[in-house]
Amino acid sequence: MNEEPGAHVYMLRCADGSYYVGSARLGLERRLSEHNNGHYGGYTSKRLPVELAWSEHFPILTDAIAVERQIKGWSRAKKEALIRGDFDLIRQLSKRRD
C-alpha cells in the first residue's frame, strides 16, 4: 500500500445542506465512498448522499488533526468561505466578536 504520509482534512456537503468535517489517512476517495455507503453509522449516514465540498492534504498527521478540530468549531459562514477559497472573508469573520 503506497499511501502518502499525513492525512486529508475534508468537508462534505450533506443532502440536507449541512456540512461534515473529517480527516482521512487511507485515501480521500476511499473515505468519501465509505460515507456514501453508510459505512459510518453516525451523522452522514442519515444525510446521504454526501459530496466533497473541500479538502486539503497535510503531510504531518498532527497538523491535519489540529486543522480538522479548528474547522469543526467554525460557523457555517466561515466554512462556506473556506469552500470558496475566500481567505479574506475568513479573516474578517475571525475578527468579529459581537
C-alpha angles and dihedrals in degrees: 000000000000102000116159116246121260125027145272119246110208143180122212126201107219126213090256091055096255124126130237122198122202145141133242127202098175100052134307097238091052092051093048090051091049090053093049091048090054091244090146109059096208138080101334096044089070093047105051139192102046127187132200110257100171141353141172131185120230117196091207114063095212090055090053092050092049093050092047091054092046094051092046087063094051126106121251089254092057092047091052091048089053091051089053092044091240098152093166090060091047089055091048092049090049091056096053113103108168 
